[in-house]
Amino acid sequence: MIEVLDGYENMRKDYENFLRVEEGKGPFFRLYLWKKPAISLGFHQEPRDFSVDVVKRPTGGGALLHGWDISFSVADVKEMWGKSPKKIYLRLMGLLKESLERLGLSLKLSNYGGSCREYFCIFQPTFGEITHKGKKLVACAMRMGKRGFLLHGSLFWTLNYLRAEQIMGIPSERLRDRMTTFEELSVSWEELLKAVEDFFTRILVCKASYSL
């Protein structure tokens, strides 16, 4: 079921799922939209003034504009996914890439080894993020705990580039040069939702295989 909440509630629910996993529960999946445009900041970023709500994510990375994306989160224990954050992240992003490629897209996982150096994460795909012809298509970030992890991300369904320019202060031409959307790739809303659901199913299948 897809939820539609404001930015504060979306981040609160993701963080609560992360804390529940730290207690040994899970996995937890969320598929959600943003009730109104908002900017989420990486956990260590300093806030700036914008004309929309600004919320802190429980994960790192750069600032990201929401309101036209489909967001998801996965919270689970680390046990079966790997001993390092890098391995866990790549396994999960690989599963997401497989689900999205069923839409007929040719996608890549970014191999850029650094973190986001810009205030907005849109300017460069960071390690393991999903791209189409070099442009960012999915933005993701992860937080590790003692027992579990939280992965959440945004699939760029569509974007009002002129509105984004007004909010972020970044020329729309520059945004188009750095990112693309599923709508621009002729993927329907229903197809994208089914792809995310397929991603969640792949996670459960992997867990079931691990427990055998």
C-alpha positions as CSV (number, residue, x, y, z in Angstrom):
1,M,0.0,0.0,0.0
2,I,1.4,3.4,-0.9
3,E,1.3,6.1,1.7
4,V,1.0,9.9,1.1
5,L,2.5,11.9,4.0
6,D,4.4,15.1,4.6
7,G,8.2,15.0,4.8
8,Y,8.4,15.0,8.5
9,E,6.1,12.0,8.8
10,N,7.8,10.1,6.0
11,M,11.2,10.4,7.7
12,R,9.8,9.7,11.1
13,K,8.2,6.4,9.9
14,D,11.5,5.3,8.2
15,Y,13.5,6.0,11.3
16,E,11.0,4.1,13.5
17,N,11.3,1.1,11.3
18,F,15.1,1.3,11.6
19,L,14.8,1.3,15.4
20,R,12.4,-1.7,15.3
21,V,15.0,-3.6,13.3
22,E,17.6,-2.7,15.9
23,E,15.4,-4.6,18.3
24,G,15.6,-7.7,16.0
25,K,12.3,-7.2,14.2
26,G,11.7,-6.9,10.4
27,P,11.9,-6.7,7.6
28,F,9.9,-3.6,7.0
29,F,9.0,-2.1,3.6
30,R,7.5,1.3,2.8
31,L,6.3,2.7,-0.5
32,Y,5.3,6.4,-0.2
33,L,4.7,9.7,-1.8
34,W,5.1,13.3,-0.5
35,K,2.0,15.2,0.3
36,K,3.7,18.4,-0.9
37,P,7.2,19.4,-2.2
38,A,10.0,19.1,0.4
39,I,13.7,18.9,0.5
40,S,15.3,16.1,2.6
41,L,18.8,16.7,3.9
42,G,21.5,14.1,4.6
43,F,22.0,13.5,8.3
44,H,25.1,15.6,8.6
45,Q,24.0,18.5,6.3
46,E,23.4,22.0,7.5
47,P,19.9,23.4,6.7
48,R,19.5,26.2,4.3
49,D,16.4,28.4,3.6
50,F,14.0,27.1,0.9
51,S,10.4,27.9,0.0
52,V,9.4,24.4,0.9
53,D,9.6,22.2,4.0
54,V,13.1,21.0,4.9
55,V,13.5,17.7,6.7
56,K,16.4,15.6,7.9
57,R,16.8,12.1,6.7
58,P,18.2,9.4,9.1
59,T,20.7,8.6,6.4
60,G,23.6,10.5,4.8
61,G,24.2,11.9,1.4
62,G,23.2,15.2,-0.2
63,A,20.0,17.2,-0.3
64,L,17.2,15.9,-2.5
65,L,14.0,17.5,-3.7
66,H,10.8,15.4,-3.3
67,G,7.2,15.8,-4.5
68,W,7.5,14.3,-8.0
69,D,9.2,11.0,-7.0
70,I,8.1,7.6,-5.7
71,S,10.0,6.9,-2.5
72,F,10.7,3.6,-0.8
73,S,12.4,2.3,2.3
74,V,13.7,-1.1,3.4
75,A,14.7,-1.8,7.0
76,D,16.1,-5.2,7.9
77,V,18.7,-7.1,10.0
78,K,22.2,-7.3,8.5
79,E,22.8,-11.0,9.1
80,M,22.1,-12.4,5.6
81,W,23.0,-9.4,3.5
82,G,26.8,-9.2,4.1
83,K,29.4,-8.1,6.6
84,S,30.1,-4.7,5.1
85,P,27.9,-1.7,4.3
86,K,29.2,-1.8,0.7
87,K,28.3,-5.4,0.2
88,I,24.8,-4.9,1.6
89,Y,24.2,-1.8,-0.4
90,L,25.3,-3.4,-3.7
91,R,23.2,-6.5,-3.2
92,L,20.1,-4.5,-2.6
93,M,20.7,-2.0,-5.4
94,G,21.4,-5.0,-7.7
95,L,18.0,-6.4,-6.9
96,L,16.4,-3.1,-7.5
97,K,18.2,-2.7,-10.8
98,E,17.0,-6.2,-11.9
99,S,13.4,-5.2,-11.1
100,L,13.6,-2.0,-13.0
101,E,15.3,-3.6,-16.0
102,R,12.2,-5.7,-16.4
103,L,10.6,-2.5,-17.7
104,G,12.9,-2.7,-20.8
105,L,15.4,-0.2,-19.6
106,S,19.2,-0.5,-19.9
107,L,20.6,0.6,-16.5
108,K,23.9,0.7,-14.7
109,L,25.0,0.9,-11.1
110,S,27.3,3.9,-10.7
111,N,30.9,2.9,-9.9
112,Y,31.9,6.4,-8.8
113,G,33.8,5.7,-5.5
114,G,33.2,9.0,-3.7
115,S,30.4,10.6,-1.8
116,C,28.4,13.5,-2.9
117,R,30.5,16.7,-2.8
118,E,27.7,19.0,-3.8
119,Y,24.9,20.3,-1.5
120,F,22.3,18.6,-3.8
121,C,22.9,14.9,-4.5
122,I,21.5,15.3,-8.0
123,F,24.8,16.5,-9.5
124,Q,26.6,13.2,-9.5
125,P,25.5,9.5,-9.1
126,T,27.2,8.2,-6.0
127,F,28.5,4.7,-5.7
128,G,25.8,2.0,-6.4
129,E,23.1,4.4,-7.5
130,I,21.1,3.6,-10.6
131,T,21.7,5.5,-13.8
132,H,20.5,5.6,-17.4
133,K,23.0,6.7,-20.0
134,G,25.0,8.4,-17.3
135,K,22.1,10.4,-15.8
136,K,20.9,9.7,-12.3
137,L,17.5,7.9,-12.2
138,V,17.3,6.6,-8.7
139,A,18.8,8.3,-5.6
140,C,19.5,6.1,-2.5
141,A,21.1,6.3,0.8
142,M,21.7,3.8,3.7
143,R,22.3,3.9,7.4
144,M,23.9,1.1,9.3
145,G,23.1,0.1,12.9
146,K,24.4,-2.5,15.3
147,R,21.9,-5.1,14.1
148,G,20.2,-3.7,11.1
149,F,20.2,-1.2,8.3
150,L,17.9,1.3,6.6
151,L,17.9,1.8,2.9
152,H,15.7,4.4,1.4
153,G,15.5,6.0,-2.0
154,S,13.7,8.0,-4.6
155,L,12.7,6.9,-8.0
156,F,12.5,10.0,-10.3
157,W,9.0,9.4,-11.7
158,T,8.6,12.9,-13.2
159,L,9.7,16.5,-12.4
160,N,8.4,20.0,-13.0
161,Y,11.9,21.3,-14.0
162,L,10.8,25.0,-13.8
163,R,9.3,24.5,-10.4
164,A,12.4,22.7,-9.3
165,E,14.6,25.5,-10.5
166,Q,12.6,28.0,-8.5
167,I,12.9,25.8,-5.3
168,M,16.5,24.7,-5.6
169,G,18.0,27.7,-7.4
170,I,19.5,25.5,-10.1
171,P,18.9,26.2,-13.8
172,S,16.5,23.6,-15.3
173,E,19.0,23.0,-18.1
174,R,21.6,21.9,-15.6
175,L,19.1,19.6,-13.9
176,R,18.2,18.0,-17.2
177,D,21.9,17.4,-17.9
178,R,22.4,15.5,-14.7
179,M,19.2,13.5,-14.2
180,T,16.3,11.9,-16.1
181,T,12.9,10.6,-15.1
182,F,11.0,7.4,-15.7
183,E,8.3,9.4,-17.5
184,E,10.9,10.6,-19.9
185,L,11.8,7.0,-20.5
186,S,8.2,6.1,-21.3
187,V,7.6,4.1,-18.1
188,S,4.0,4.4,-16.8
189,W,3.2,5.1,-13.1
190,E,1.6,1.6,-12.8
191,E,4.7,-0.1,-14.3
192,L,7.0,1.7,-11.9
193,L,4.9,0.8,-8.9
194,K,4.9,-2.9,-10.0
195,A,8.7,-2.8,-10.4
196,V,9.1,-1.6,-6.8
197,E,6.8,-4.3,-5.6
198,D,8.8,-6.8,-7.5
199,F,12.0,-5.4,-5.7
200,F,10.4,-6.1,-2.3
201,T,9.4,-9.6,-3.4
202,R,13.0,-10.3,-4.5
203,I,14.2,-9.3,-1.1
204,L,11.8,-11.7,0.6
205,V,12.8,-14.5,-1.8
206,C,16.5,-13.9,-1.0
207,K,15.7,-14.1,2.7
208,A,13.7,-17.3,2.3
209,S,16.6,-18.9,0.3
210,Y,19.1,-17.9,3.0
211,S,17.0,-19.5,5.8
212,L,16.8,-22.9,4.0
